[in-house]
C-alpha cells in the first residue's frame, strides 16, 4: 500500500537567475522610462512656452538633447512646438520600444525554457 503524501516541496534551481533577470529588467525599464519622461517634460515645456532662462527648463533641455537619440533634427517644420513634439515624441517612443526589446531579449536569453518543476514528496 502506498504511503500517504504529507506535504509537497517544489524546488526551483533557477530561482537566483530569475531574480537577477527581474532586477536587470527593472533597471532597464526604469532608465528607459526616465529618458522618455525627460523628453515628455521637454515637450510640455516647449509647447507651454516655458522660460528657457529658468534653471529647470534649461536642465531639462540639456538632458533631453542628451537622450534624443540623434532625432532632434529629423523633422524640421517651421513651428518650434511642432518640431519639438515630433522629434522628442519620436525619441520618447523609441526609448520605450528599446526598453521593451531589451527586457524581452534578456528574458529570452537568460532564462531557461519551459518550467522545469521537480516535485519531491515528503512522507512520514
GURO-893004 format. One line per 10 residues: their letters; for each residue x, y, z of N, C-alpha, C, O. Coordinates in steps of 0.1 Angstrom, whole numbers, plus 5000, padded with zeros to 4 digits. Example, Ala and Ser with C-alpha at 12.3 -4.5 7.8 and 13.67 -1.06 7.14 Angstrom:
residues 2
AS = 5132:4943:5078:5123:4955:5078:5132:4967:5078:5142:4967:5085  5128:4978:5071:5137:4989:5071:5129:5000:5079:5134:5011:5080
END
This chain:
residues 124
XXXXXXXXXX = 5008:4988:5000:5000:5000:5000:5009:5012:5000:5019:5013:5007  5005:5023:4992:5013:5035:4991:5011:5043:5003:5001:5044:5009  5022:5050:5007:5022:5058:5019:5015:5071:5015:5016:5076:5004  5008:5077:5024:5001:5090:5021:5011:5101:5020:5021:5101:5026  5007:5111:5012:5015:5123:5010:5012:5133:5021:5001:5137:5023  5022:5137:5028:5020:5146:5039:5022:5161:5034:5015:5169:5039  5031:5163:5025:5034:5176:5020:5042:5176:5007:5047:5165:5004  5042:5187:5001:5050:5188:4988:5060:5199:4989:5057:5209:4995  5071:5197:4983:5081:5207:4982:5084:5209:4967:5087:5199:4960  5083:5221:4962:5086:5224:4948:5100:5231:4948:5102:5242:4954
XXXXXXXXXX = 5109:5226:4941:5123:5232:4941:5124:5239:4928:5120:5235:4917  5131:5251:4928:5134:5259:4916:5148:5262:4916:5153:5271:4923  5156:5254:4909:5171:5256:4909:5175:5269:4902:5186:5273:4903  5166:5275:4894:5169:5287:4887:5164:5300:4894:5162:5310:4888  5160:5299:4907:5155:5310:4914:5164:5322:4914:5159:5333:4911  5177:5320:4917:5185:5332:4917:5187:5338:4903:5188:5350:4902  5187:5330:4893:5188:5335:4879:5175:5343:4876:5176:5354:4870  5164:5338:4880:5151:5345:4877:5151:5359:4885:5147:5369:4879  5156:5359:4897:5156:5371:4905:5165:5381:4898:5162:5393:4898  5177:5377:4894:5187:5386:4887:5181:5391:4874:5182:5403:4872
XXXXXXXXXX = 5174:5383:4867:5168:5388:4854:5157:5398:4857:5156:5408:4850  5149:5396:4868:5139:5406:4872:5145:5419:4876:5140:5430:4872  5156:5419:4883:5163:5431:4887:5169:5438:4875:5167:5450:4874  5175:5431:4866:5181:5437:4854:5170:5443:4846:5172:5455:4841  5159:5436:4844:5148:5442:4836:5142:5454:4842:5138:5463:4836  5141:5454:4856:5136:5466:4863:5145:5478:4860:5140:5489:4858  5158:5476:4861:5167:5487:4859:5166:5492:4845:5166:5504:4843  5165:5483:4835:5164:5487:4821:5151:5495:4819:5151:5506:4813  5140:5491:4825:5127:5498:4824:5127:5511:4830:5122:5521:4825  5133:5512:4842:5134:5525:4849:5142:5535:4841:5138:5547:4840
XXXXXXXXXX = 5154:5531:4836:5162:5540:4828:5156:5545:4816:5155:5557:4813  5150:5535:4808:5144:5539:4795:5131:5547:4798:5128:5557:4791  5124:5544:4808:5112:5552:4812:5116:5566:4817:5109:5576:4813  5127:5567:4824:5132:5580:4828:5135:5589:4816:5132:5601:4816  5142:5583:4806:5146:5591:4794:5133:5595:4787:5133:5607:4782  5123:5587:4786:5111:5590:4779:5104:5602:4787:5098:5610:4781  5104:5601:4800:5097:5612:4808:5105:5625:4806:5098:5635:4805  5118:5625:4806:5125:5637:4804:5122:5643:4790:5120:5655:4789  5120:5635:4780:5116:5640:4767:5102:5645:4767:5099:5656:4761  5093:5639:4774:5079:5643:4775:5078:5657:4783:5071:5665:4779
XXXXXXXXXX = 5086:5658:4793:5086:5671:4801:5092:5682:4792:5087:5693:4792  5102:5679:4784:5107:5689:4775:5096:5693:4765:5095:5705:4762  5089:5684:4760:5078:5687:4750:5068:5697:4757:5064:5707:4751  5064:5693:4769:5054:5702:4777:5060:5716:4779:5053:5726:4778  5073:5717:4783:5079:5730:4785:5079:5738:4772:5077:5750:4773  5082:5732:4761:5083:5739:4748:5069:5743:4744:5067:5755:4740  5060:5734:4744:5046:5737:4740:5040:5748:4749:5032:5756:4745  5043:5747:4762:5038:5757:4771:5046:5770:4772:5043:5779:4780  5056:5771:4763:5064:5783:4762:5071:5787:4775:5070:5798:4779  5077:5777:4781:5084:5780:4794:5096:5789:4791:5102:5789:4781
XXXXXXXXXX = 5100:5796:4801:5111:5805:4801:5124:5796:4800:5127:5789:4810  5131:5797:4789:5143:5788:4788:5155:5794:4796:5165:5787:4797  5153:5806:4802:5163:5811:4811:5162:5805:4825:5171:5806:4833  5151:5799:4827:5149:5792:4840:5158:5780:4841:5160:5773:4832  5163:5778:4853:5173:5767:4855:5167:5753:4852:5174:5745:4846  5155:5751:4857:5148:5738:4855:5146:5736:4840:5149:5725:4835  5141:5746:4833:5138:5744:4819:5151:5742:4811:5152:5734:4802  5162:5749:4815:5175:5747:4808:5181:5733:4811:5186:5727:4802  5179:5728:4823:5184:5715:4827:5176:5704:4818:5183:5695:4813  5163:5705:4818:5155:5696:4810:5159:5696:4795:5160:5686:4789
XXXXXXXXXX = 5161:5708:4790:5165:5710:4776:5179:5703:4774:5180:5696:4763  5188:5704:4783:5201:5698:4781:5200:5682:4782:5206:5675:4774  5192:5678:4792:5190:5663:4793:5183:5657:4781:5187:5647:4777  5173:5664:4777:5165:5659:4765:5174:5659:4753:5173:5650:4744  5183:5668:4751:5192:5668:4740:5202:5656:4741:5205:5650:4731  5205:5653:4753:5215:5641:4755:5208:5628:4752:5215:5618:4748  5195:5627:4754:5188:5614:4752:5179:5613:4740:5171:5605:4739  5181:5623:4731:5172:5624:4719:5175:5614:4708:5168:5613:4698  5186:5606:4710:5189:5595:4700:5193:5601:4687:5191:5594:4676  5197:5613:4686:5200:5620:4673:5188:5623:4665:5189:5626:4653
XXXXXXXXXX = 5176:5624:4671:5164:5626:4664:5160:5641:4665:5149:5645:4661  5168:5650:4671:5164:5664:4673:5161:5671:4660:5152:5680:4660  5168:5668:4649:5165:5675:4637:5160:5666:4626:5162:5668:4614  5153:5655:4629:5147:5646:4619:5136:5653:4612:5136:5653:4599  5127:5659:4619:5116:5667:4613:5120:5682:4615:5123:5686:4626  5118:5690:4605:5122:5704:4606:5111:5714:4601:5113:5722:4593  5099:5712:4607:5088:5722:4603:5092:5736:4609:5100:5737:4619  5086:5746:4604:5089:5760:4609:5085:5762:4623:5092:5769:4631  5074:5756:4628:5069:5758:4641:5077:5750:4651:5078:5738:4650  5083:5757:4661:5092:5751:4670:5084:5740:4679:5090:5730:4682
XXXXXXXXXX = 5072:5744:4682:5064:5735:4691:5061:5722:4683:5063:5711:4689  5058:5722:4671:5055:5710:4663:5068:5702:4661:5068:5690:4662  5079:5709:4658:5092:5703:4657:5096:5695:4669:5100:5684:4669  5095:5702:4681:5098:5695:4693:5089:5683:4696:5093:5673:4701  5076:5685:4694:5066:5674:4696:5070:5662:4687:5070:5651:4692  5073:5664:4675:5076:5653:4666:5089:5646:4669:5090:5634:4671  5100:5654:4671:5113:5649:4673:5114:5642:4687:5119:5631:4688  5111:5650:4697:5112:5644:4710:5102:5633:4713:5104:5624:4721  5090:5635:4707:5080:5625:4709:5084:5611:4703:5082:5601:4708  5090:5612:4691:5095:5600:4685:5107:5594:4693:5107:5582:4694
XXXXXXXXXX = 5115:5602:4698:5126:5597:4707:5121:5590:4719:5126:5580:4724  5110:5596:4725:5104:5590:4737:5098:5577:4734:5100:5567:4742  5091:5576:4723:5086:5563:4719:5097:5553:4716:5095:5541:4719  5107:5558:4710:5119:5549:4707:5125:5543:4720:5128:5532:4720  5126:5552:4730:5132:5547:4743:5123:5537:4749:5128:5527:4755  5110:5538:4748:5100:5528:4754:5102:5515:4746:5101:5504:4752  5103:5516:4733:5105:5504:4725:5118:5497:4727:5119:5485:4728  5129:5505:4729:5142:5500:4732:5141:5492:4746:5146:5481:4747  5135:5498:4756:5133:5492:4769:5126:5479:4768:5130:5469:4774  5115:5479:4760:5107:5466:4758:5115:5456:4751:5114:5444:4755
XXXXXXXXXX = 5122:5459:4741:5130:5450:4733:5141:5444:4742:5144:5432:4742  5148:5453:4749:5159:5448:4758:5154:5438:4768:5161:5428:4771  5143:5442:4775:5138:5433:4785:5133:5419:4779:5135:5409:4786  5128:5420:4767:5124:5407:4761:5136:5399:4758:5136:5387:4760  5146:5405:4752:5158:5397:4749:5165:5392:4762:5170:5380:4761  5166:5400:4772:5172:5395:4785:5164:5383:4790:5170:5373:4794  5151:5384:4790:5143:5372:4794:5145:5360:4786:5147:5349:4791  5145:5362:4773:5146:5350:4764:5160:5344:4764:5161:5332:4764  5170:5352:4766:5184:5347:4765:5189:5342:4779:5197:5333:4780  5184:5348:4790:5189:5344:4803:5181:5334:4811:5186:5328:4820
XXXXXXXXXX = 5169:5332:4807:5160:5323:4815:5159:5310:4807:5160:5309:4795  5158:5299:4815:5156:5286:4808:5143:5285:4801:5134:5293:4802  5141:5274:4793:5129:5272:4786:5117:5269:4795:5116:5276:4805  5109:5260:4791:5097:5257:4799:5100:5254:4813:5111:5249:4816  5091:5257:4822:5093:5255:4836:5096:5240:4839:5089:5231:4835  5107:5239:4846:5111:5225:4850:5109:5224:4865:5118:5227:4873  5098:5220:4869:5094:5219:4883:5097:5204:4887:5092:5195:4881  5104:5203:4898:5107:5190:4903:5099:5189:4916:5100:5197:4925  5091:5178:4917:5083:5176:4929:5090:5165:4938:5093:5154:4933  5091:5168:4950:5096:5158:4960:5085:5156:4970:5079:5165:4976
XXXX = 5081:5144:4972:5071:5141:4982:5077:5137:4995:5086:5129:4997  5072:5144:5005:5076:5142:5019:5067:5133:5026:5055:5135:5026  5072:5122:5031:5064:5113:5038:5069:5111:5052:5080:5113:5056  5060:5107:5061:5064:5104:5075:5069:5090:5076:5073:5086:5087
END
